Amino acid sequence: MGLDIRLPIGLLFSVIGLLLAGFGVFSDKGIYVRSLGFNVNMAWGGVLLVFGIIMVILGNRRSALRTHAQHSSDGAGHSASGRR
């Protein structure tokens, strides 16, 4: 069971954030008249992108720590059994 749920969630939010921010950058500026000129799509796309990146980093860190712990415990087990 090596899949951390933060990885797919982070990737999903990152992709949606990129799409939304891209739409905000390349869309017509006239659609933001109702929001007092504030580019809501670009702002929330950036928020989603940052959240997604944080989730991916935390998921990778957790899987790296788990892999390191498995290698450490395997190495200790072999040396202890080799002494007997």
Backbone as a ProteinNet text record, in pm:
[ID]
protein_1_A
[PRIMARY]
MGLDIRLPIGLLFSVIGLLLAGFGVFSDKGIYVRSLGFNVNMAWGGVLLVFGIIMVILGNRRSALRTHAQHSSDGAGHSASGRR
[TERTIARY]
84	0	88.1	150.8	247.1	193.5	67.3	17.2	-37.9	20.3	-27.2	-135.4	-246.8	-360.4	-327.2	-223.6	-187	-128.7	-69.7	-11.7	-117.8	-219.5	-319.8	-401.4	-428.8	-501.3	-418	-290.1	-200.9	-189.9	-179.4	-172.9	-302.2	-414.8	-544.3	-557.6	-526.4	-535.6	-435.5	-317.6	-217.2	-263.8	-319.5	-367.2	-483.7	-578.2	-692.7	-646.1	-551.3	-496.9	-426.6	-348.6	-282.5	-384.2	-487.2	-590.7	-663	-700.5	-774.3	-687.6	-563.2	-472.9	-443	-427	-405	-523.5	-643.3	-762.2	-766.7	-728.4	-727.9	-626.7	-512.8	-408.8	-448.9	-503.8	-529.6	-672	-760.1	-898.5	-912.6	-1029.4	-1061.3	-1077.6	-1015.5	-1019.7	-1157.6	-1243.9	-1377.5	-1468.4	-1437.2	-1524.3	-1504.1	-1400.8	-1373	-1430.7	-1517.3	-1581.8	-1672.8	-1740.6	-1832.8	-1759.9	-1634.9	-1557.3	-1463.9	-1502.9	-1430.3	-1287.5	-1271.7	-1142.2	-1045.3	-1087.4	-1000.7	-1008.6	-894.9	-889.4	-904.4	-1028.5	-1060.3	-1004.5	-1012.1	-964.7	-815.1	-738.4	-594.5	-559.3	-628.3	-599.8	-630.7	-749.8	-785.5	-709.4	-671.8	-585.5	-451.5	-397.9	-272.3	-284.9	-396.7	-420	-428.1	-502.1	-513.9	-379.8	-302.8	-171.6	-76.7	-74.6	11.6	-31	-160.5	-210.7	-171.8	-186.8	-150.4	-2.9	80.8	225.2	261.6	198.7	224.8	184.4	70.6	25.5	121.8	169.9	264.4	395.1	443.4	568	551	440.2	417.4	400.6	333.9	318.2	450.2	533.6	665	754.8	747.4	829.5	792	664.4	616.7	661.8	650.5	692.2	843.5	918	1063.7	1102.9	1034.3	1062.9	1029.6	919.1	878.5	981.7	1028.9	1128.9	1259.6	1300.9	1423.5	1411.3	1296	1275.6	1278.1	1223.1	1224.6	1366.8	1444.9	1583.2	1665.1	1639.5	1712.4	1679.1	1552.6	1513.2	1560.6	1563.5	1614.2	1762.7	1837.8	1981.5	2013.2	1937.6	1960.3	1924.9	1822.4	1780.6	1883.2	1945.3	2045.3	2171.3	2213	2335.9	2314.7	2196.2	2169.3	2162.9	2103.5	2094.1	2229.1	2316.2	2448.1	2540.7	2514.6	2599.7	2571.4	2450.6	2414.3	2473
-118.4	0	124.1	153.8	261.1	393.7	399.8	524.4	615.8	732.5	832.9	915.1	937.6	1006.2	1150.6	1206.4	1345.2	1362.3	1258.2	1269.9	1292.4	1205.2	1231.9	1358.5	1389	1511.8	1633.3	1629.4	1739.1	1757.1	1646	1655.6	1712.1	1669.4	1719.2	1869.9	1915	2057.2	2138.3	2082	2152.9	2171.5	2067.5	2076.8	2174.6	2165.6	2257.8	2401.5	2420	2553.1	2610.5	2527.1	2573	2612.9	2531.2	2563.4	2693	2708.9	2827.4	2952.4	2943.1	3058.4	3092.7	2991.3	3015.1	3084	3042.1	3108.8	3254	3278.3	3414.9	3502.7	3446.6	3524.7	3556.8	3458.3	3474.3	3514.9	3532.7	3568.3	3718.9	3754.6	3895.1	3967.2	4081.5	4156.9	4216.8	4220.3	4276.4	4192.8	4065.1	3981.3	4007.3	4083.9	4111.3	4244.8	4302.7	4429.4	4407.2	4293.8	4265.6	4242.1	4203	4180.3	4297.5	4416.4	4541.3	4537.2	4466.1	4459.1	4358.4	4284.6	4185.9	4054.9	4002	3878.6	3759.4	3720.3	3615.3	3480.6	3453.1	3325	3308	3410.6	3400.9	3388	3460.8	3455.5	3317.5	3264.2	3133.8	3020.9	3040.2	2942.3	2933.6	3047.8	3048.9	2982.4	3006.1	2943.1	2791	2744.8	2600.4	2538.9	2609.8	2560.7	2548.6	2648	2643.4	2529.7	2513.9	2404.5	2269	2254.8	2128.9	2098.2	2198.2	2177.9	2137.7	2200.4	2164.9	2020	1977.8	1840.2	1740.7	1771.1	1681.9	1673.5	1786.2	1786.5	1703.9	1723.1	1646.8	1497.7	1463	1322.6	1258.2	1330.6	1276.9	1264.6	1360	1354.9	1233.8	1208	1094.6	962.7	950.1	826.1	809.7	920	911.5	868.7	921	881.2	734	688	548.6	456.6	493.7	414.5	411.1	524.3	530.8	444.5	447	367.4	217.7	178	37.5	-9.5	74.1	36.4	29.6	118.3	117.7	-6.7	-43.4	-160.8	-289.6	-293.1	-410.6	-428.6	-320.7	-327.7	-372.3	-325.8	-363.6	-510	-558.4	-697.5	-793.2	-756.9	-843	-849.8	-736.7	-738.4	-814.9	-804.7	-876.5	-1026.5	-1067.5	-1211.1	-1266.1	-1181.9	-1226.1	-1252.9	-1193.2	-1213.1	-1343.5	-1391	-1514	-1632.5
0	0	0	-111.7	-115.8	-166.7	-210.2	-267.5	-158.4	-149.5	-55.3	-124.9	-60.5	-121.1	-157.8	-93.8	-122.3	-262.5	-318.1	-451.6	-559.4	-572.4	-676.3	-650.2	-523.1	-492	-530.6	-499.6	-536.1	-686.1	-758.4	-904.4	-962.1	-909	-955	-933	-813.1	-783.9	-865.7	-889.6	-969	-1112.9	-1170.9	-1309.2	-1319.6	-1227.1	-1230.5	-1207.1	-1116	-1090.5	-1213	-1282.5	-1405	-1511.8	-1528.7	-1627.8	-1593.2	-1467.9	-1426.1	-1434.6	-1390.6	-1399.2	-1545	-1628	-1770.6	-1835.2	-1797.2	-1848.9	-1803.7	-1680.4	-1628.1	-1698.8	-1736	-1803	-1946.4	-2017.3	-2160.3	-2195.3	-2097.1	-2126.3	-2149.5	-2198.6	-2223.4	-2090.1	-2077.6	-1952	-1925.1	-2024	-2007.2	-1918.8	-1903.9	-1820	-1671	-1635.8	-1495.1	-1449.4	-1528.7	-1491.7	-1370.4	-1368.7	-1258	-1126.1	-1133.2	-1010	-981.3	-1027.2	-1004.5	-1060.6	-1172.2	-1238.9	-1179.4	-1077.6	-1013.3	-1090.7	-1132.9	-1210.8	-1115.3	-1092.9	-997.2	-1043.5	-1172.4	-1223.2	-1201.5	-1226.2	-1208.2	-1059.5	-974.3	-830.4	-773.4	-801.6	-747.1	-816.1	-942	-1007.2	-937.9	-897.6	-823.1	-687.7	-620.1	-489.4	-505	-604.4	-626.9	-665.5	-744.8	-786	-667.2	-581.8	-462.7	-370.4	-349.4	-265.7	-324.2	-455.6	-520.4	-508.3	-524	-511.9	-368.7	-270.5	-130.8	-103.5	-156.4	-137.4	-201.5	-321.2	-389.2	-310.3	-261.6	-183.1	-55.3	14.3	137.3	108.4	-0.2	-36.4	-74.5	-147.8	-184.5	-62.9	26.9	148.5	232.5	244.9	323.5	260.7	128.2	63.3	70.3	65.2	77.6	218.2	319.4	457.5	479.9	420	434.1	367.8	249.9	179.4	258	312.3	391.8	517.2	581.5	702.4	669.6	554.8	516	488.4	421.3	393.3	521.1	614	740.8	822.4	826.6	904.1	837.1	703.1	633.2	658	658	682.1	823.4	920.1	1059.8	1081.1	1015.6	1029.4	971.5	859.8	798.6	882.5	939.6	1019.1	1150.5	1207.7	1332.2	1306	1196.1	1166.5	1122.1	1068.4	1025.6	1142.9	1257.1	1375	1444.7	1430.6	1503.6	1442.7
[MASK]
++++++++++++++++++++++++++++++++++++++++++++++++++++++++++++++++++++++++++++++++++++

